[in-house]
């Protein structure tokens, strides 16, 4: 019943988002996903990553068959496009095969499986499709924010960011000094964040095929929840980022330069009373909070359960993602603080839901939500005070974030099962 209710709610949300997108002349997530059955997919790598997640419920023989079928279908479609001289101008030349295999497994689950086996295979297919649908839902959300929020609040965050020493301006100069090689590495890490999530998720779900059940909580749940809930905050606090509001990356469709000034990354903006500024209808308002930071934080948390190489990879992905979000001018420093708090609050709520709500879980989620709300209020109504008193508000921001981190670590350690030492048998009395 829980899975059915969640499925119906998600379907209703996607349908509503589809109609909203159509209202603004955009393609919704469901239409975009259906289009990729035949046409060149925009999410080629992600489709194969979704198929990889689905295959955790299959046996090794079935995995080889599924992978071979996906590759074979992609080769056939590629040859057909080449014969028909249909050049792929948008999207990837591969990925259709992975989508076909996932849909085929759904058909097999309904027609050839029964009972628990059917439910397990459908959950696997749903997991793979949800990963792709979550990406497309996020893309649609971003387009809607650009259409529905004509004014952005970047001056507020740029002013509040003085409390942290304008880290985006500093990171931008560092990335500029690194040259093209370092920039390409950071860009690849930034773009391929879902692939890192899939790697960690496959490790977490590696025993599903043998145990014939999913664990109560895993990374995909957190990843999807962050992607679905985060864009709602964009509607409340629309921000485009320093590279657009204060740099050379913001141009409207008519060629007009919408940036307040060309300051990023060499000259921090002066402290002044902030105001909302108009912006184009193309650039997404996707800064507050930084969802890339939230996703990278969740990957870091879940990688702690893995072997050493996975823990190192999770740490690298978090550090590189933070460097990319700041160094490319996509986010302000205060966005990252809010993103960490947002991720830990979502993670705590999902873990509490999986293990059963208790007082410690409720307090942790309430504390994270309160800190996140306080950050938004401070960024909106106290930016000038934060900029003029950085030695007060800078440490306060870090302490607020640190309190959520400390609360999460302390509480989740209490939730971990404790190893109980085995009782040593009492010596038997000697026989007389």
C-alpha positions as a Markdown table, in Angstrom:
| # | Residue | x | y | z |
|---|---|---|---|---|
| 1 | Unk | 0.0 | 0.0 | 0.0 |
| 2 | Unk | 2.9 | 2.4 | 0.8 |
| 3 | Unk | 4.5 | 1.8 | -2.6 |
| 4 | Unk | 1.2 | 2.1 | -4.4 |
| 5 | Unk | 0.3 | 5.4 | -2.6 |
| 6 | Unk | 3.8 | 6.8 | -3.3 |
| 7 | Unk | 3.4 | 5.8 | -7.0 |
| 8 | Unk | 0.0 | 7.4 | -7.3 |
| 9 | Unk | 1.3 | 10.6 | -5.7 |
| 10 | Unk | 4.3 | 10.8 | -7.9 |
| 11 | Unk | 2.3 | 10.2 | -11.0 |
| 12 | Unk | -0.1 | 13.0 | -10.0 |
| 13 | Unk | 2.8 | 15.3 | -9.5 |
| 14 | Unk | 4.4 | 14.5 | -12.9 |
| 15 | Unk | 1.0 | 15.0 | -14.6 |
| 16 | Unk | 0.6 | 18.4 | -12.9 |
| 17 | Unk | 4.1 | 19.4 | -13.8 |
| 18 | Unk | 3.5 | 18.3 | -17.4 |
| 19 | Unk | 0.4 | 20.5 | -17.7 |
| 20 | Unk | 2.2 | 23.4 | -16.1 |
| 21 | Unk | 5.1 | 23.1 | -18.5 |
| 22 | Unk | 2.7 | 22.9 | -21.5 |
| 23 | Unk | 1.1 | 26.1 | -20.2 |
| 24 | Unk | 4.4 | 27.9 | -20.7 |
| 25 | Unk | 5.2 | 26.3 | -24.0 |
| 26 | Unk | 7.7 | 23.8 | -22.6 |
| 27 | Unk | 8.1 | 20.1 | -22.9 |
| 28 | Unk | 7.3 | 18.3 | -19.6 |
| 29 | Unk | 9.2 | 15.4 | -18.1 |
| 30 | Unk | 6.8 | 12.7 | -19.2 |
| 31 | Unk | 6.8 | 13.9 | -22.8 |
| 32 | Unk | 10.5 | 14.2 | -22.8 |
| 33 | Unk | 10.9 | 10.7 | -21.5 |
| 34 | Unk | 8.4 | 9.3 | -24.1 |
| 35 | Unk | 10.3 | 11.1 | -26.9 |
| 36 | Unk | 13.5 | 9.2 | -26.0 |
| 37 | Unk | 12.0 | 5.9 | -26.8 |
| 38 | Unk | 12.6 | 6.7 | -30.5 |
| 39 | Unk | 14.5 | 9.9 | -30.9 |
| 40 | Unk | 18.1 | 10.6 | -29.7 |
| 41 | Unk | 18.0 | 10.9 | -25.9 |
| 42 | Unk | 19.4 | 13.9 | -24.1 |
| 43 | Unk | 20.3 | 11.7 | -21.2 |
| 44 | Unk | 22.3 | 8.8 | -22.7 |
| 45 | Unk | 24.7 | 8.2 | -19.9 |
| 46 | Unk | 21.9 | 8.6 | -17.3 |
| 47 | Unk | 19.7 | 6.0 | -19.1 |
| 48 | Unk | 22.5 | 3.4 | -18.8 |
| 49 | Unk | 23.0 | 4.4 | -15.2 |
| 50 | Unk | 19.3 | 3.9 | -14.6 |
| 51 | Unk | 19.5 | 0.5 | -16.2 |
| 52 | Unk | 22.5 | -0.3 | -14.0 |
| 53 | Unk | 20.3 | 0.5 | -11.0 |
| 54 | Unk | 17.5 | -1.7 | -12.3 |
| 55 | Unk | 19.9 | -4.7 | -12.8 |
| 56 | Unk | 20.5 | -5.0 | -9.0 |
| 57 | Unk | 17.4 | -7.1 | -8.9 |
| 58 | Unk | 18.5 | -9.4 | -11.8 |
| 59 | Unk | 20.8 | -12.5 | -11.7 |
| 60 | Unk | 24.2 | -12.3 | -13.3 |
| 61 | Unk | 22.9 | -14.2 | -16.4 |
| 62 | Unk | 20.0 | -11.8 | -16.7 |
| 63 | Unk | 22.3 | -8.8 | -16.3 |
| 64 | Unk | 24.5 | -10.0 | -19.2 |
| 65 | Unk | 21.4 | -10.5 | -21.4 |
| 66 | Unk | 20.0 | -7.1 | -20.5 |
| 67 | Unk | 23.3 | -5.3 | -21.1 |
| 68 | Unk | 23.8 | -7.1 | -24.4 |
| 69 | Unk | 20.3 | -6.3 | -25.5 |
| 70 | Unk | 20.7 | -2.6 | -24.7 |
| 71 | Unk | 24.0 | -2.3 | -26.6 |
| 72 | Unk | 22.6 | -4.3 | -29.6 |
| 73 | Unk | 19.5 | -2.1 | -29.8 |
| 74 | Unk | 21.6 | 1.0 | -29.7 |
| 75 | Unk | 23.8 | -0.3 | -32.5 |
| 76 | Unk | 20.8 | -1.1 | -34.7 |
| 77 | Unk | 19.3 | 2.3 | -34.1 |
| 78 | Unk | 22.6 | 4.0 | -34.8 |
| 79 | Unk | 22.9 | 2.1 | -38.1 |
| 80 | Unk | 19.4 | 2.9 | -39.1 |
| 81 | Unk | 20.0 | 6.6 | -38.5 |
| 82 | Unk | 23.3 | 6.4 | -40.4 |
| 83 | Unk | 21.5 | 4.7 | -43.4 |
| 84 | Unk | 18.7 | 7.3 | -43.3 |
| 85 | Unk | 21.3 | 10.1 | -43.0 |
| 86 | Unk | 19.5 | 11.3 | -39.8 |
| 87 | Unk | 22.2 | 13.3 | -38.0 |
| 88 | Unk | 22.0 | 13.6 | -34.3 |
| 89 | Unk | 22.1 | 17.3 | -33.7 |
| 90 | Unk | 20.7 | 17.2 | -30.2 |
| 91 | Unk | 21.2 | 14.5 | -27.6 |
| 92 | Unk | 23.3 | 11.4 | -27.5 |
| 93 | Unk | 23.7 | 8.8 | -30.2 |
| 94 | Unk | 23.0 | 6.0 | -27.6 |
| 95 | Unk | 20.7 | 5.4 | -24.7 |
| 96 | Unk | 17.6 | 4.2 | -26.4 |
| 97 | Unk | 18.6 | 0.6 | -25.9 |
| 98 | Unk | 18.8 | 1.1 | -22.1 |
| 99 | Unk | 15.3 | 2.6 | -22.0 |
| 100 | Unk | 13.9 | -0.2 | -24.2 |
| 101 | Unk | 15.4 | -2.8 | -21.8 |
| 102 | Unk | 13.9 | -1.1 | -18.8 |
| 103 | Unk | 10.5 | -0.9 | -20.4 |
| 104 | Unk | 10.8 | -4.5 | -21.6 |
| 105 | Unk | 11.6 | -5.7 | -18.0 |
| 106 | Unk | 8.4 | -3.9 | -16.8 |
| 107 | Unk | 6.4 | -5.9 | -19.4 |
| 108 | Unk | 8.1 | -9.1 | -18.3 |
| 109 | Unk | 7.3 | -8.4 | -14.7 |
| 110 | Unk | 3.6 | -7.9 | -15.5 |
| 111 | Unk | 3.2 | -10.8 | -17.9 |
| 112 | Unk | 5.8 | -13.4 | -16.7 |
| 113 | Unk | 6.4 | -12.9 | -13.0 |
| 114 | Unk | 4.1 | -13.3 | -10.0 |
| 115 | Unk | 4.0 | -12.4 | -6.4 |
| 116 | Unk | 7.2 | -11.3 | -4.7 |
| 117 | Unk | 9.3 | -11.7 | -7.9 |
| 118 | Unk | 7.0 | -9.4 | -9.8 |
| 119 | Unk | 7.1 | -6.8 | -7.1 |
| 120 | Unk | 10.9 | -6.9 | -6.9 |
| 121 | Unk | 11.4 | -6.5 | -10.6 |
| 122 | Unk | 8.9 | -3.7 | -10.8 |
| 123 | Unk | 10.7 | -1.9 | -8.0 |
| 124 | Unk | 13.9 | -2.3 | -9.8 |
| 125 | Unk | 12.4 | -0.9 | -13.1 |
| 126 | Unk | 10.8 | 1.9 | -11.1 |
| 127 | Unk | 14.1 | 2.8 | -9.5 |
| 128 | Unk | 15.9 | 3.1 | -12.8 |
| 129 | Unk | 13.1 | 5.1 | -14.5 |
| 130 | Unk | 12.8 | 7.3 | -11.4 |
| 131 | Unk | 16.5 | 8.3 | -11.7 |
| 132 | Unk | 15.9 | 9.5 | -15.3 |
| 133 | Unk | 12.5 | 11.0 | -14.5 |
| 134 | Unk | 14.0 | 12.9 | -11.5 |
| 135 | Unk | 16.6 | 14.5 | -13.8 |
| 136 | Unk | 13.9 | 15.5 | -16.3 |
| 137 | Unk | 11.6 | 16.8 | -13.6 |
| 138 | Unk | 14.4 | 19.0 | -12.3 |
| 139 | Unk | 15.1 | 20.3 | -15.8 |
| 140 | Unk | 11.4 | 21.2 | -16.2 |
| 141 | Unk | 11.3 | 22.8 | -12.8 |
| 142 | Unk | 14.3 | 25.0 | -13.8 |
| 143 | Unk | 12.6 | 26.2 | -16.9 |
| 144 | Unk | 9.5 | 27.0 | -15.0 |
| 145 | Unk | 11.4 | 29.1 | -12.5 |
| 146 | Unk | 12.8 | 31.1 | -15.4 |
| 147 | Unk | 9.4 | 31.7 | -16.8 |
| 148 | Unk | 7.5 | 32.5 | -13.6 |
| 149 | Unk | 10.1 | 34.5 | -11.6 |
| 150 | Unk | 11.1 | 37.6 | -13.7 |
| 151 | Unk | 13.0 | 39.1 | -10.8 |
| 152 | Unk | 15.9 | 37.5 | -8.9 |
| 153 | Unk | 17.3 | 38.1 | -5.4 |
| 154 | Unk | 21.1 | 37.9 | -6.3 |
| 155 | Unk | 22.0 | 41.3 | -4.7 |
| 156 | Unk | 20.7 | 39.9 | -1.3 |
| 157 | Unk | 22.9 | 36.9 | -1.5 |
| 158 | Unk | 25.9 | 38.8 | -2.9 |
| 159 | Unk | 25.6 | 41.2 | 0.1 |
| 160 | Unk | 25.2 | 38.4 | 2.6 |
| 161 | Unk | 28.1 | 36.5 | 1.1 |
| 162 | Unk | 30.5 | 39.2 | 2.5 |
| 163 | Unk | 30.1 | 37.5 | 5.8 |
| 164 | Unk | 31.9 | 34.5 | 4.4 |
| 165 | Unk | 34.5 | 36.6 | 2.6 |
| 166 | Unk | 33.0 | 36.2 | -0.9 |
| 167 | Unk | 34.2 | 32.6 | -1.5 |
| 168 | Unk | 32.9 | 32.4 | -5.0 |
| 169 | Unk | 35.1 | 35.3 | -6.1 |
| 170 | Unk | 38.2 | 33.7 | -4.5 |
| 171 | Unk | 37.4 | 30.2 | -6.0 |
| 172 | Unk | 36.8 | 31.8 | -9.4 |
| 173 | Unk | 40.3 | 33.2 | -9.4 |
| 174 | Unk | 41.7 | 29.9 | -8.3 |
| 175 | Unk | 40.0 | 28.0 | -11.1 |
| 176 | Unk | 41.1 | 30.6 | -13.6 |
| 177 | Unk | 44.7 | 30.1 | -12.4 |
| 178 | Unk | 44.4 | 26.3 | -12.7 |
| 179 | Unk | 44.0 | 26.5 | -16.4 |
| 180 | Unk | 41.9 | 24.4 | -18.8 |
| 181 | Unk | 42.9 | 21.0 | -17.4 |
| 182 | Unk | 41.8 | 21.7 | -13.9 |
| 183 | Unk | 38.6 | 23.4 | -15.1 |
| 184 | Unk | 37.7 | 20.4 | -17.3 |
| 185 | Unk | 38.2 | 18.0 | -14.4 |
| 186 | Unk | 35.9 | 20.1 | -12.2 |
| 187 | Unk | 33.4 | 20.5 | -15.0 |
| 188 | Unk | 33.3 | 16.7 | -15.5 |
| 189 | Unk | 32.8 | 16.1 | -11.8 |
| 190 | Unk | 30.0 | 18.7 | -11.7 |
| 191 | Unk | 28.1 | 17.3 | -14.7 |
| 192 | Unk | 28.5 | 13.6 | -13.9 |
| 193 | Unk | 27.2 | 13.8 | -10.3 |
| 194 | Unk | 24.3 | 11.4 | -11.0 |
| 195 | Unk | 26.8 | 8.8 | -12.2 |
| 196 | Unk | 28.7 | 9.0 | -8.9 |
| 197 | Unk | 25.3 | 8.5 | -7.1 |
| 198 | Unk | 24.7 | 5.4 | -9.2 |
| 199 | Unk | 28.1 | 3.9 | -8.3 |
| 200 | Unk | 27.4 | 4.4 | -4.5 |
| 201 | Unk | 23.8 | 3.1 | -4.9 |
| 202 | Unk | 24.9 | 0.0 | -6.8 |
| 203 | Unk | 27.3 | -0.8 | -3.9 |
| 204 | Unk | 24.5 | -0.3 | -1.4 |
| 205 | Unk | 22.1 | -2.5 | -3.4 |
| 206 | Unk | 24.5 | -5.2 | -4.4 |
| 207 | Unk | 22.8 | -7.8 | -2.2 |
| 208 | Unk | 19.3 | -7.2 | -3.5 |
| 209 | Unk | 19.4 | -10.0 | -6.1 |
| 210 | Unk | 20.5 | -12.5 | -3.4 |
| 211 | Unk | 18.3 | -11.3 | -0.6 |
| 212 | Unk | 15.3 | -10.6 | -2.9 |
| 213 | Unk | 14.5 | -7.4 | -1.1 |
| 214 | Unk | 15.7 | -3.7 | -1.0 |
| 215 | Unk | 17.3 | -2.2 | 2.1 |
| 216 | Unk | 15.1 | 0.1 | 4.1 |
| 217 | Unk | 17.1 | 3.2 | 3.2 |
| 218 | Unk | 19.6 | 3.9 | 0.4 |
| 219 | Unk | 21.0 | 6.9 | -1.5 |
| 220 | Unk | 18.5 | 6.9 | -4.4 |
| 221 | Unk | 15.7 | 7.8 | -2.0 |
| 222 | Unk | 17.7 | 10.8 | -0.7 |
| 223 | Unk | 18.8 | 11.8 | -4.2 |
| 224 | Unk | 15.3 | 11.8 | -5.6 |
| 225 | Unk | 13.8 | 13.6 | -2.5 |
| 226 | Unk | 16.4 | 16.4 | -2.8 |
| 227 | Unk | 15.7 | 16.8 | -6.5 |
| 228 | Unk | 11.9 | 16.9 | -6.0 |
| 229 | Unk | 11.8 | 19.3 | -3.0 |
| 230 | Unk | 14.7 | 21.6 | -3.7 |
| 231 | Unk | 13.2 | 23.3 | -6.8 |
| 232 | Unk | 10.2 | 24.4 | -4.6 |
| 233 | Unk | 12.6 | 26.6 | -2.7 |
| 234 | Unk | 13.8 | 28.1 | -6.0 |
| 235 | Unk | 10.3 | 29.5 | -6.4 |
| 236 | Unk | 10.5 | 31.2 | -3.0 |
| 237 | Unk | 14.1 | 32.5 | -3.3 |
| 238 | Unk | 14.9 | 32.9 | -7.1 |
| 239 | Unk | 18.6 | 33.4 | -7.7 |
| 240 | Unk | 20.7 | 32.9 | -10.8 |
| 241 | Unk | 24.3 | 33.0 | -9.5 |
| 242 | Unk | 27.3 | 35.3 | -9.6 |
| 243 | Unk | 28.5 | 34.3 | -13.1 |
| 244 | Unk | 25.1 | 35.5 | -14.4 |
| 245 | Unk | 24.3 | 38.4 | -12.1 |
| 246 | Unk | 27.8 | 39.8 | -11.8 |
| 247 | Unk | 29.8 | 38.2 | -14.7 |
| 248 | Unk | 29.8 | 37.8 | -18.4 |
| 249 | Unk | 27.6 | 34.8 | -18.6 |
| 250 | Unk | 24.2 | 36.4 | -18.6 |
| 251 | Unk | 22.6 | 37.5 | -21.8 |
| 252 | Unk | 19.0 | 37.7 | -22.6 |
| 253 | Unk | 17.4 | 36.2 | -25.7 |
| 254 | Unk | 17.5 | 39.6 | -27.4 |
| 255 | Unk | 21.2 | 40.0 | -26.7 |
| 256 | Unk | 20.8 | 42.5 | -23.8 |
| 257 | Unk | 23.2 | 42.1 | -21.0 |
| 258 | Unk | 21.3 | 41.5 | -17.8 |
| 259 | Unk | 24.1 | 41.5 | -15.3 |
| 260 | Unk | 24.4 | 44.4 | -12.8 |
| 261 | Unk | 28.1 | 44.7 | -13.6 |
| 262 | Unk | 31.0 | 42.7 | -14.9 |
| 263 | Unk | 32.6 | 42.1 | -11.5 |
| 264 | Unk | 33.0 | 38.3 | -11.1 |
| 265 | Unk | 35.6 | 36.9 | -10.2 |
| 266 | Unk | 38.1 | 39.7 | -9.8 |
| 267 | Unk | 36.1 | 42.5 | -8.0 |
| 268 | Unk | 33.7 | 41.7 | -5.1 |
| 269 | Unk | 30.4 | 43.7 | -5.3 |
| 270 | Unk | 30.3 | 46.7 | -3.0 |
| 271 | Unk | 28.2 | 46.6 | 0.1 |
| 272 | Unk | 24.9 | 48.4 | -0.6 |
| 273 | Unk | 21.2 | 48.1 | 0.2 |
| 274 | Unk | 20.1 | 45.1 | -2.0 |
| 275 | Unk | 17.1 | 45.0 | -4.2 |
| 276 | Unk | 15.4 | 42.5 | -6.5 |
| 277 | Unk | 16.7 | 42.8 | -10.1 |
| 278 | Unk | 14.9 | 41.8 | -13.4 |
| 279 | Unk | 16.4 | 39.0 | -15.4 |
| 280 | Unk | 15.8 | 37.1 | -18.6 |
| 281 | Unk | 13.3 | 34.2 | -19.0 |
| 282 | Unk | 15.9 | 31.7 | -19.9 |
| 283 | Unk | 18.4 | 31.4 | -17.1 |
| 284 | Unk | 17.2 | 29.0 | -14.3 |
| 285 | Unk | 16.8 | 30.5 | -10.8 |
| 286 | Unk | 18.6 | 27.5 | -9.2 |
| 287 | Unk | 21.0 | 28.7 | -6.6 |
| 288 | Unk | 19.2 | 28.8 | -3.2 |
| 289 | Unk | 19.9 | 26.2 | -1.9 |
| 290 | Unk | 22.8 | 24.6 | -3.9 |
| 291 | Unk | 21.3 | 21.2 | -4.8 |
| 292 | Unk | 24.7 | 20.1 | -6.3 |
| 293 | Unk | 26.1 | 20.6 | -2.8 |
| 294 | Unk | 23.1 | 18.8 | -1.2 |
| 295 | Unk | 23.6 | 15.8 | -3.6 |
| 296 | Unk | 27.3 | 15.7 | -3.1 |
| 297 | Unk | 26.8 | 15.8 | 0.6 |
| 298 | Unk | 24.4 | 12.8 | 0.4 |
| 299 | Unk | 26.9 | 10.9 | -1.7 |
| 300 | Unk | 29.6 | 11.6 | 0.9 |
| 301 | Unk | 27.3 | 10.4 | 3.7 |
| 302 | Unk | 26.3 | 7.1 | 2.0 |
| 303 | Unk | 29.9 | 6.4 | 0.8 |
| 304 | Unk | 31.0 | 6.2 | 4.4 |
| 305 | Unk | 29.4 | 2.7 | 4.6 |
| 306 | Unk | 31.6 | 1.4 | 1.8 |
| 307 | Unk | 35.2 | 0.3 | 1.4 |
| 308 | Unk | 38.1 | 2.7 | 1.6 |
| 309 | Unk | 38.2 | 3.4 | -2.2 |
| 310 | Unk | 34.5 | 4.3 | -2.1 |
| 311 | Unk | 35.0 | 6.6 | 0.9 |
| 312 | Unk | 37.9 | 8.3 | -0.8 |
| 313 | Unk | 35.8 | 8.7 | -4.0 |
| 314 | Unk | 32.9 | 10.2 | -2.0 |
| 315 | Unk | 35.2 | 12.7 | -0.3 |
| 316 | Unk | 36.8 | 13.7 | -3.6 |
| 317 | Unk | 33.4 | 14.2 | -5.2 |
| 318 | Unk | 32.2 | 16.4 | -2.4 |
| 319 | Unk | 35.3 | 18.6 | -2.4 |
| 320 | Unk | 35.4 | 18.8 | -6.2 |
| 321 | Unk | 31.7 | 19.7 | -6.4 |
| 322 | Unk | 32.1 | 22.4 | -3.8 |
| 323 | Unk | 35.1 | 23.8 | -5.8 |
| 324 | Unk | 33.1 | 23.6 | -9.1 |
| 325 | Unk | 30.0 | 25.3 | -7.8 |
| 326 | Unk | 32.0 | 28.2 | -6.4 |
| 327 | Unk | 34.8 | 28.3 | -9.0 |
| 328 | Unk | 32.5 | 28.4 | -12.0 |
| 329 | Unk | 30.4 | 31.1 | -10.4 |
| 330 | Unk | 27.3 | 29.0 | -10.2 |
| 331 | Unk | 26.7 | 29.6 | -6.5 |
| 332 | Unk | 27.4 | 32.0 | -3.6 |
| 333 | Unk | 29.0 | 30.7 | -0.5 |
| 334 | Unk | 25.8 | 31.1 | 1.5 |
| 335 | Unk | 24.1 | 28.8 | -1.0 |
| 336 | Unk | 26.5 | 26.0 | -0.1 |
| 337 | Unk | 25.8 | 26.5 | 3.6 |
| 338 | Unk | 22.1 | 26.2 | 3.0 |
| 339 | Unk | 22.6 | 23.1 | 0.7 |
| 340 | Unk | 24.4 | 21.2 | 3.4 |
| 341 | Unk | 21.7 | 21.9 | 6.0 |
| 342 | Unk | 19.0 | 21.0 | 3.4 |
| 343 | Unk | 20.7 | 17.7 | 2.6 |
| 344 | Unk | 21.2 | 16.6 | 6.2 |
| 345 | Unk | 17.6 | 17.5 | 7.1 |
| 346 | Unk | 16.2 | 15.4 | 4.1 |
| 347 | Unk | 18.5 | 12.6 | 5.0 |
| 348 | Unk | 17.5 | 12.6 | 8.6 |
| 349 | Unk | 13.8 | 12.6 | 7.7 |
| 350 | Unk | 14.1 | 9.7 | 5.3 |
| 351 | Unk | 16.2 | 7.7 | 7.8 |
| 352 | Unk | 13.6 | 8.4 | 10.5 |
| 353 | Unk | 10.9 | 7.3 | 8.2 |
| 354 | Unk | 12.7 | 4.0 | 7.4 |
| 355 | Unk | 13.5 | 3.1 | 11.0 |
| 356 | Unk | 10.4 | 4.5 | 12.6 |
| 357 | Unk | 9.9 | 8.0 | 14.0 |
| 358 | Unk | 11.1 | 8.6 | 17.6 |
| 359 | Unk | 12.0 | 11.6 | 19.7 |
| 360 | Unk | 15.6 | 11.8 | 18.5 |
| 361 | Unk | 14.6 | 11.7 | 14.8 |
| 362 | Unk | 11.9 | 14.3 | 15.3 |
| 363 | Unk | 14.2 | 16.7 | 17.1 |
| 364 | Unk | 17.0 | 16.3 | 14.5 |
| 365 | Unk | 14.6 | 17.1 | 11.6 |
| 366 | Unk | 13.0 | 20.0 | 13.5 |
| 367 | Unk | 16.4 | 21.4 | 14.2 |
| 368 | Unk | 17.6 | 21.2 | 10.6 |
| 369 | Unk | 14.3 | 22.7 | 9.3 |
| 370 | Unk | 14.6 | 25.6 | 11.8 |
| 371 | Unk | 18.2 | 26.3 | 10.9 |
| 372 | Unk | 17.3 | 26.2 | 7.2 |
| 373 | Unk | 14.4 | 28.6 | 7.6 |
| 374 | Unk | 16.5 | 30.9 | 9.7 |
| 375 | Unk | 19.2 | 31.0 | 7.0 |
| 376 | Unk | 16.6 | 32.0 | 4.4 |
| 377 | Unk | 15.2 | 34.7 | 6.6 |
| 378 | Unk | 18.7 | 36.1 | 7.4 |
| 379 | Unk | 19.7 | 36.1 | 3.7 |
| 380 | Unk | 16.5 | 38.0 | 2.8 |
| 381 | Unk | 16.2 | 40.5 | 5.7 |
| 382 | Unk | 19.7 | 40.9 | 7.2 |
| 383 | Unk | 22.1 | 40.9 | 4.3 |
| 384 | Unk | 23.5 | 44.4 | 5.0 |
| 385 | Unk | 24.1 | 43.6 | 8.7 |
| 386 | Unk | 25.8 | 40.4 | 7.7 |
| 387 | Unk | 28.1 | 42.2 | 5.3 |
| 388 | Unk | 29.0 | 45.0 | 7.8 |
| 389 | Unk | 29.7 | 42.6 | 10.6 |
| 390 | Unk | 31.4 | 39.6 | 9.0 |
| 391 | Unk | 33.4 | 38.6 | 12.1 |
| 392 | Unk | 30.0 | 38.1 | 13.9 |
| 393 | Unk | 27.8 | 36.6 | 11.2 |
| 394 | Unk | 30.4 | 34.6 | 9.4 |
| 395 | Unk | 31.1 | 32.4 | 12.4 |
| 396 | Unk | 27.4 | 32.3 | 13.2 |
| 397 | Unk | 26.6 | 30.8 | 9.8 |
| 398 | Unk | 29.3 | 28.2 | 10.2 |
| 399 | Unk | 28.2 | 27.4 | 13.7 |
| 400 | Unk | 24.6 | 27.0 | 12.5 |
| 401 | Unk | 25.7 | 24.6 | 9.8 |
| 402 | Unk | 28.0 | 22.9 | 12.2 |
| 403 | Unk | 25.2 | 22.4 | 14.8 |
| 404 | Unk | 23.2 | 20.5 | 12.2 |
| 405 | Unk | 26.2 | 18.4 | 11.2 |
| 406 | Unk | 27.0 | 17.6 | 14.8 |
| 407 | Unk | 23.4 | 16.8 | 15.6 |
| 408 | Unk | 23.2 | 14.4 | 12.6 |
| 409 | Unk | 26.4 | 12.6 | 13.4 |
| 410 | Unk | 25.6 | 12.2 | 17.1 |
| 411 | Unk | 22.0 | 11.1 | 16.5 |
| 412 | Unk | 22.8 | 8.6 | 13.7 |
| 413 | Unk | 25.5 | 7.0 | 15.7 |
| 414 | Unk | 23.0 | 6.3 | 18.4 |
| 415 | Unk | 20.8 | 4.7 | 15.7 |
| 416 | Unk | 23.5 | 2.3 | 14.6 |
| 417 | Unk | 23.1 | -1.2 | 16.0 |
| 418 | Unk | 25.5 | -2.0 | 18.8 |
| 419 | Unk | 27.5 | -5.2 | 18.8 |
| 420 | Unk | 26.6 | -7.2 | 21.9 |
| 421 | Unk | 29.4 | -9.4 | 23.1 |
| 422 | Unk | 28.6 | -13.1 | 23.3 |
| 423 | Unk | 28.0 | -14.4 | 26.8 |
| 424 | Unk | 30.7 | -16.9 | 28.0 |
| 425 | Unk | 29.2 | -20.1 | 29.3 |
| 426 | Unk | 29.6 | -20.7 | 33.0 |
| 427 | Unk | 31.9 | -23.5 | 33.9 |
| 428 | Unk | 30.0 | -26.7 | 34.6 |
| 429 | Unk | 30.6 | -28.1 | 38.0 |
| 430 | Unk | 33.0 | -31.1 | 38.0 |
| 431 | Unk | 31.4 | -34.5 | 38.3 |
| 432 | Unk | 32.1 | -36.1 | 41.6 |
